[in-house]
Amino acid sequence: MILSKNSFCLSLLLFFCLNFAYAQRPIFINYTVDTTDALANKALHFYINYLNDFKDDTLPEMSKYWSAEDCKRYKIPDQMIYSLVGDYPTYNLSRNRSIIYIRPDSNVIQLKTHFYDVDTSGEIYTVCITNHYVKVESDNNIYFINPLAVNGKLWQTKKRENVTFIFPSYHHFNASKADTLIQQIRHLEKDWALKPINIRYYFANTNEELHKLKGFDYSSMMGNRDKPSGIADDKDNIVYCGGLGENYFHEVVHIYLNSLYPKSPLGEGIAVFYGGSMGKSLSWHSARLKAYLLNHPETNLNKLEEFRFMDSSTNPYYTILGLLCETAYRKDGVKGLKRMMNYDSLDTIFEKEFGIKPEQKNDFLRNLINTF
């Protein structure tokens, strides 16, 4: 799964997931939670078992916890798992999990959980607050209800060829934008000799609406000034897009190409090349990057992978990857892009495609950015 969000937030979350990999993560239960209610207690134990089944980067057996219908529809029914860091489970991003709320409604029990860490000074860092819905039909028939079904009851659906658009009831569907997306998809399929993929495309005015749809009360990706952003679930072929309506082609590119080139370091670059980033084109971002580097001559592009943040509007690392794709396309068209995507490291790309050694990247990339 690929995320396209504020790079600074992603770097923070990546820091947490890399530094907090451990076997034991305590689960607390808030003192206000009534554990004497029989159904609530069954749901509580079911949910705790689910959380404990996440072993660092391995997932539970979904059929133990989700309905047969959800398991048939999704490879990973829980849409919160990879919503914050694309390749590491959300529930393992914090040391502490506190179940703060349980509410039975007939045989459906809603649970809220606070995932957080506490630093040495006692300050709390909240990763997220989640909602899970457990249906208890019998002792041997307990399963989660998908939050998408609970929170998306009033959402509308429109289908255009192989894309099913799902959006809030307040939105008036823009058929023209949807058709433009379909045209871009057809061109991508033709150029890369790909078959159509059935895609579920969720969109709303803001990213927060999509997080709440998936079950979050809060996540560290929420808040701050709204800007277009999205996430591509390439395991279940789902796009979530906030702020760009019916045409966020960037995320659709991930759906088509991620599985073909799973080891490529240019996965984000090819999506920026075709679909821009945060609602702006590659040329827009490259112009901002050029201005930034002129004002920051101390920036060392030999350490390219460390250059992931310059401000909240442009991700410099993704922009540079997009420019590498642009260079390949100008030279050899789609054939050049395919050749570049087959490499499994950036150093190999620089060496094989441009004859550049690691210590020469700074000068080469600055010249490349100035050219564009």
C-alpha positions, 0 to 999 in steps of 0.5 A: 500500500502507498501513502501520499500525504505530508512527508513530515508526518510520514517520517515521524510515523516511520520513526515510531514504527522502526524504533518501537518494534517490540514483542509486548504492547500492554492493553489497558482498559479505562476504569469507566468501562463496564466489563460486567456486561456479558456481551461487552465482555465477550466482545472485549476479549475477542478484540484483545485477542485480535490486537495481540495477534499482530506480531510486529509486521505480520497480520492475524488470520483475517477469517478468524475475526471478520465475516465470510462476506468481508473476507471474500470482498477484501484481502484485508478487511480492516482498512485502518491497518495500513492507513497511517504507515503504508507497510506497517500495522497501525496497531503496532505504532505505539507502545500503549493501547487503552480501551476507553469506551465500550457501548453495547447496542443490541448484539453489536458492541462498539469499542474505542481505543487510544493508541499512544506513547509516553516520553521520558518527560511524561508527555503523551503522543497520540497515534490514533483513536479508533472505533471497532464494531463487534457483532456477537451472534453466539459464543462461536460466532463473533466477528467485526462489522466493517466501519465502512459499512457503519459510517458509509450508509449515506454515501452515494455510488456511481460507476464509470467503466471499471471505477466505482466512485463512492462519495458523501451525499452532499457531493454532486457527482462531476461526470466530466472529471470522472470521464477524464480519469477514465481516459487517463486510465485507458491511456495508461493501460494502452501504453503499458499493455495492461488489463483493466482493474476494478477499482473502488474510489472513495473521495470526499472534500477532506481527508478527515472524512475518509479517516472517519469513514474507515473508523478513526476518531483521530489519527496523526494524519488529521488536522492542520490545513487541508490539502489534497491527499490520498492513499492507494490500497494496492492489495484490495484496489481501493483509492481514498482521495481527499480534496480532488474529487473524481480525478486523483490519477496519482493514486490510480497509477499506484493501483496499476503499477505497484504490483508489477514493480514491487521492488522499484524505488521509483513507485512514488516517482512514477505516480508523481510523473503521471498524476502530480502530487497534492493536486499540483503537477510535477512541473509546479513542484519542480519549480518550487524545489528549484527555488528552494535549492537556490536558497539552500546551497547547503542541501546535500543531494548526495544524501538524497533519501534524507531530503524528504521535507522542505515544507508542507506543500512539496515533497522534494524526494518524491519530486526528484523521483518524478524528475528521474521518470520524466528524464527517462520518458523524454529519452525513451518514452514508456520503454525508458520508464519500464527499464527504470522501474525494473531496477531495485535501488536508486544507486543502480539507476544513477549508475546504469542510466546516468553514469553517476557515482553516489558522490556525484548525485548532488551536482547531477541532480542540481543540474537536472532540476535547473534544466526543468 
